[in-house]
Amino acid sequence: MPEPRPPAPNDIRLRKILDDTLFPPRWPEGFFMRGFEAADALALHTLLAAVFDDGADGPFDQWWPRISADAEFDPVLCFLVIDGKGRLAGAALCWATGFVKDLAVHPEARSNGIAEALMRHAFAVFRARGAAHVDLKTNTVGNAAAVRLYQRLGMVEVDWAG
């Protein structure tokens, strides 16, 4: 895995050990999860840009070639949650080495359990692939609600280098 960028103030690395304590995801009523297709790239970028303070890490025409060409990118590890109107409500973009690169839920779809279900799904997929753990990076100040979710899911802080 490429070395993550050095942490910003209050950034932490969290890890979930993939043991026998995993619970299956429960998708909220009116939402379903499906796999990623290349035609979803623009909608995914739009969601990431809407959710993250720093946007989606550049305009689409720069972001998508960089993401899709990255050795860590595997479209099978990008999970999309669709609402009853066919709109992208949430997504988890994971790197092949067991790292959740981006987890995003559209503001209108929050508080439904989508992020928790996506994380539980990612845990199950990586465990089935033989991974021992899943990591992610988050910020304790700018993303305090997410930190609480990750801790509730059994994720613990580990050394930045992993």
Beta strands, then each sheet from edge to edge (+ up, - down):
strand 1: 11-17
strand 2: 32-35
strand 3: 73-82
strand 4: 88-95
strand 5: 99-105
strand 6: 133-139
strand 7: 156-158
sheet 1: 2+ 3- 4+ 5- 6- 1+ 7-
end
